[in-house]
Amino acid sequence: MNELLPVYVFGEVLYDCFPENDPMLGGAPFNVAWHLQAFDVAPVMISAVGDDALGQNICQKMQQWGMTTQQIQVDPHHDTGIVNVAIVDGEPSYDIVLNAAYDHINQQKLPTITGEHFFYHGSLAARCSASREALESLHGRPGQRTFIDVNLREPWWEPACLKSMVHGVYCVKLNQHELALLAELPAPPTDRDALVETAVNFRLTNNITHLIVTLGADGAFLVDEMGSVVTPEMTPQLTTVVDTVGAGDAFAAVVLVGMLHQWDWRTTLERAQQFAGFIVGQQGALSDNPAIYRDFKCLWGLI
């Protein structure tokens, strides 16, 4: 097996606080990094935690999972991030507490990144100037393949900033509602052909190499570098949906695994759907059971 390219993941690591459950590790980029570690990718997570018990717990959990904490900054002036999660009509809503440690990632403490690599991040980490400047300083490195997972969380995003961020990058993932907002449509097209046309035009206008549009229970599709549309086969939902928190992150993690292993796009998207379908069958975004990941690796021929 060829050596995999390095993967750097930038953004929030935090605790999701549910009404009736203990706090759970979370943050979209952290979820992706957690899954990647279990799929033998060994990502470098770039983030910040407070000098507090939650921050210490995060670093301890990472080390127990085999993840490096070398690029987790400890901020003595800001608390570890928390999100208060409520489930309304089966969908999560989020109260994302402002001025968390991850909002203040220090540009002067960032790693030196050289050579070919993947660089993954979402959009929430750009809501405050310190982390936004740190993020911008890592963009555009030689040999970089940037994968941006758009997560629009009101009120923490600005259209102009986000459009500038996604312009010219290697891969962008968003859902149909986020596509409509960024394409400045009043609502997502209800007709499938119109939605695909919107995605094709958005990819072209923004010079994006690969654009992935997720459709919730209706799957996903990709517009590739040639403008061709790839639609994976839908797999039956084998588990009861418990909550959808983290499903998109599970999907994104497997997309990265597929790009690293050079799977074809249809296979990559089908496997991403398969893993996301498992995640929605449990409470919270993560699993700490290595056997689950081993089963998927066996299924996909990774071991």
Secondary structure, 3 states (H helix, E strand, C coil): CCCCCCEEEECCCEEEECCCCCCEEECHHHHHHHHHHHCCCCCEEEEEEECCHHHHHHHHHHHHCCCCCCCEEEECCCCCEEEEEEEECCEEEEEECCCCHHHHCCHHHCCCCCCCEEEEECCHHHCCHHHHHHHHHHCCCCCEEEEEECCCCCCCCCHHHHHHHHCCCCEEEEEHHHHHHHCCCCCCCCCHHHHHHHHHHHHHHCCCCEEEEECHHHCEEEECCCCCEECCCCCCCCCCCCCCCCHHHHHHHHHHHHHHHCCCHHHHHHHHHHHHHHHCCCCCCCCCCHHHHHHHHHHCCCC
